[in-house]
Amino acid sequence: MIKITTAQKEYLSSYIDDIDDLLTKETDEQLLSSIDDVIVNEYDDQQENLSEEGVKLQKIYDEIFEMND
């Protein structure tokens, strides 16, 4: 099972519909890939700067990656 905080799960659930299913996987790869897909959508038109939401999502991505390393 993937390690994730309740706050992280709640935050991500508004972006990722199948989060409960992803959290039952053996590795965090699919979850991180889903988060990455959301992060990509948070870049500006020039694909250079992340929005405030994108920065929050990147932080959560990094935390989950670290907790499950």
C-alpha positions in Angstrom: 0.0 0.0 0.0 1.2 3.5 -0.8 2.1 5.9 2.0 0.1 9.1 1.8 -1.3 11.5 4.4 -5.0 12.2 4.7 -4.5 15.8 3.7 -2.6 14.8 0.6 -5.3 12.3 -0.4 -8.1 14.8 0.2 -6.3 17.5 -1.9 -5.5 15.1 -4.7 -9.0 13.6 -4.8 -10.3 16.8 -6.4 -7.9 16.2 -9.3 -7.7 12.5 -9.6 -11.0 10.5 -9.8 -9.5 7.1 -9.2 -7.2 7.9 -6.3 -8.6 5.2 -4.1 -7.8 2.6 -6.7 -4.3 4.0 -7.3 -3.6 3.9 -3.6 -4.1 0.1 -3.5 -1.3 -0.5 -6.0 1.9 -2.1 -5.0 4.0 0.9 -6.1 3.5 4.6 -6.3 4.3 4.8 -10.0 0.8 5.1 -11.3 -0.2 7.6 -8.7 2.9 9.8 -9.4 2.2 9.6 -13.1 -1.4 10.8 -12.5 -0.2 13.6 -10.4 2.4 14.5 -13.0 -0.4 14.7 -15.6 -2.2 17.2 -13.5 1.0 19.2 -12.9 1.6 19.5 -16.6 -1.8 21.2 -17.0 -0.8 23.8 -14.4 2.0 25.3 -16.5 1.4 28.7 -18.2 1.0 29.0 -22.0 4.8 29.1 -22.6 5.2 25.9 -20.4 7.7 27.8 -18.3 6.0 28.6 -15.0 3.8 26.6 -12.7 0.6 28.1 -11.3 0.2 28.2 -7.5 -1.8 25.0 -7.7 0.9 23.4 -9.7 3.5 24.3 -7.1 1.3 22.7 -4.4 0.9 19.6 -6.5 4.6 19.4 -7.2 5.3 19.6 -3.4 2.8 16.7 -2.8 4.4 14.7 -5.6 7.8 15.1 -4.0 6.5 14.2 -0.6 4.8 11.1 -1.8 7.9 10.1 -3.8 10.1 10.6 -0.7 7.7 8.7 1.7 7.6 5.7 -0.7 11.2 5.6 -1.7 
